[in-house]
Amino acid sequence: MAEEVGAGGGGEDSLAARELESAKNSPALEEEHRQVTKGKVRTRFPPEPNGYLHIGHAKSMHMNFHLAFEKLGVPEDMRETVFRYDDTNPAAESQEYIDSLREDVEWLGWTPAQTTFTSEYFDQLYDLAVRLIRADKAYVCHQTGEQISKSRSIAKEKAVNPHFEGDPNSPWRDRPVEESLRLFEDMRLGKFKENEATLRMKMDMGSPNFNMYDQVAYRIKFIPHPHAGDKWVVYPTYDFTHCIIDSLEHIDYSICTLEFETRRESYYWVLEALDLYRPKVYEFSRLNITYTVLSKRKLLKLVKAKWVAGWDDPRMPTIKGLRRRGYTADILNAFCKDIGVTRNENIIQYERLQHWARTILNETAKRAMGVQDPILVTISNLEEPVKVESPDFPFAPERGSHSIVLTPKIYIDASDFREDDSKDYFGLAPGKSAILKYAFPVCVNEVLYNDTGHVVELKVTADKDGSSPKPKGAITWVSAVPGNVVSAEFRLYNHLFTVECPGDDTWEAELNPLSLEVKAQGLIDTSVLTVNGQLPSVFTTFQLERVGYFTVDPETTSAKLVLNRVVTLKESSVKKDVSTGADGKGRSRKEEQARQLLDKEARKNLDPKDMFQAETDKYSAFDEDGIPTKDAEGILLSKSLVKKLKKEWEKQKRLFDSNRK
């Protein structure tokens, strides 16, 4: 069973996790914290503005703005959540992302007590780094990234085997304090090139926790900052700033996902070294949802490779993509409340999100009738148009209705006619009747075909007086007379992937080529128009009766109504979560073995020369075998990384060659 954390007001123990001695505050720090917060409880939501928020961030927002307080039993007037832009890397951040994050937080209905930027603390952070140097707890280092990686590998080995040969320490770890102070100032003044020097914290190279291996606190980047401007050429790292800003902002609960659990030691090491207030840290499992990927790298690749039309493509799990698809803030928040949080890995079925879409849109989306693949129908015994009333919400007639004109010529959907009848089919067929919804039954007398043998028109007779037996089936329709019908393009969105859990190595091969189907010749009744006869505004949602829920896409123009399918009407039973099984990977051992076998079978057809070629967000040059030689910025890859990639290539080659024998 997963440990669910929901509402309940269980006090501080509700968000308790692994305790460390270094996490304890002195009475003086506790008193300082109380003076600042006035007894209010603070959380924070600190995304980095280097991409678009996705549904996993919606879960995090729900936790930090609402669920954590509910669990702790905090009164509403004593709750505060800080919205912080964790903007320490100007190379990946932009104003576009800053604006997007703000829009998404506001759209989801969350109101932060304050909005801050890590970059607004750059002066304080620099001074605190100097304090660490003066305390001989930080030093300027000239090791390359490859050398640091090698040193850390030695430290890992020595943590297991103390007799392992090699020195994990940087040659500059014990340089004099005054020398590091001078060199750090030179770094700030731009006297070093990028990668020539870093400031590293003197942590614990003998620790079994690799996050304690002298993390980098500052690095050089000659890039203007989108928020702070061009004042700085040295920028602090996440590992140095995250805990400090939590402390400076007097956060009570620093809540993050479980992959950060091993950073507890380093988080509290920094705060203890600087004698700063220590927030409580709580981790929960990140959101995994079927038929979806949430990796920022994979999402970026989907966009760059044009598998989707952009970050707001309705197939994307980004907040903007979900909004464009037609998922409202209420739907996403209800979904997040439903799934809660857990400290065990789990996979949430996509059907649970669809369940909340159907539940909420059923109450809010007015009904309309439309056809996606129109077939012309002529009602031979209907001389004049007839006005019929259609309820806006059939389950609540008191909420109003709208008029629709039934004309002698109408359109029905092609799916509601069959040339070959059967007992379990209740639409129209030659000689068979069905009810035109909100009107009367009609019976097919004649079927007309075009030169290619396709049905183009049905001739029917209406049973206006109800003298014939009432048919079981009822079908939707729209008028065929201009002025009584609106042309529409229906975009039918399906899962982006063909499998529930896309594999790390095979996810691109598992993309669904049928994730979007466009019905360009669709029609919908005029009840969707405004009182002034204008097309409905963007994000207005309707239920297309008997079909599903549709929302107005931003690409709608005065000449073309574009409707995105949010979800079909038919609701499959909501499946249970695939919780952590014996292998600890979020599924049963049998399911995991089956998935791995499928992954392996798919990889057998992947030529090793092609295995890295599509990863243009990571590599820009390759050797004759297809092994990467330069990263996306054109910088030569380290020898160790090339060696690692070559091993992957050789493994794939053996698999590929064995399949060709």
CORNORTA-V709972 format. One line per field, one symbol per residue. phi: phi as a letter, one per 20 degrees, with the letter a starting at -180 (. if undefined). psi: psi as a letter, one per 30 degrees, with the letter a starting at -180 (. if undefined). burial: # if it has 24 or more other C-alpha atoms within 12 Angstrom, else .. Layout:
phi: ???
psi: ???
burial: ???
//
This chain:
phi: .feedcfqmemgffcebgecffeeefgffffgffffelnfddcbddfefcrefcfffffffgffebfgffffmeggfddbceedeeddcffddbfgfgffffffffffnedffbdccgffdgffffffffffffeldbbecdffgffffffffffffffecgeffodffffdfdfggfffffffffgfenedfgmebcddeeebfdffeffeelffdccebecfefdendfdcdcfegfeegfffgffelfecedbeffegfeggfgffffffeldgdfedcdcfffccflbdcfffffffgffemfceqfdgfeeefgffffffpfeffffffffffflcbedfbdefgffffgffffffgedefebdbcecfcfcdefddecfcecdcffcgebgfeobceceedgdcddegfeccfdfbfedceebgmddbefgmcbfccfdbcdcefenefdbddcdeefemfegfffeccebbfeegndbcfbdedeecgfcecfcgffedgffefefdfccddfdfbbfffffffemefffgmfdcefgmcrdccfefffcfdbedceffafffdffffffeegdfemdnbffffffffffffffffgeefgfdfdfeeffdccbcefenefccefenegfffffffffffffffffffffffef
psi: kkjkjalfhgaeffhkakkkeffkkleeeeeeeeeefhflkklljilkigakkafeeeeeeeeffdeeeeefhkkeggkkkkjkjiifjffflleeeeeeeeeeeeefgkjlelklkeffgeeeeeeeeeeeeeghgllkkgkleeeeeeeeeeeeeffejfgkkkjfkkfgeglkeeeeeeeeeeeefgfllkgfklkkkicjfgkfjffgiilkeklkjikkkfefbgekfkkllefeeeeeeeeeghkejjkalffgeffeeeefeeeeefhlkjlkkkklklkkklglkgkeeeeeeeeefhflfafgkffkgleeeeeeegkleeeeeeeeeefallgkklkkkffeeeefeeeefeffjlklklkeikkkkkjegjelkkklkkkejffiffglllkkjjlfklklkffgkkfjllegkgaklkgkllkjkgclllkkfkkklafggkkfkkklkkifggflkklekkllllkgkkfglkkkkkjjkakflfleiklefgeefgkjfgfkkkjfgllllfffllfgglkllkgkkljjkgdakklkkfgklffkkkkkkellekjlkjllkjlkaffggglleeeeeeeeeeeeeeffgjkfffffefiffekfklaffgkkflafggkklleeeeeeeeeeeeeeeeeeefff.
burial: ...####......###.....##.#...##..#...#..###################################....############..##..##.###.##.##.####.########..##.#######.########.#..###########.........###.##.#.#..##.###.##.#.#..#############.###############.####...##########################..#####################################.######...##..####################################################..###############..........####........##################.......####.#############..#.......#########.......#.#########..##############.#####.########..##..#.#########.....##.#################.#...#########........####.....##....#..#...#..###.###..#########.##...#####......#....#..##..#..##..#.....
//
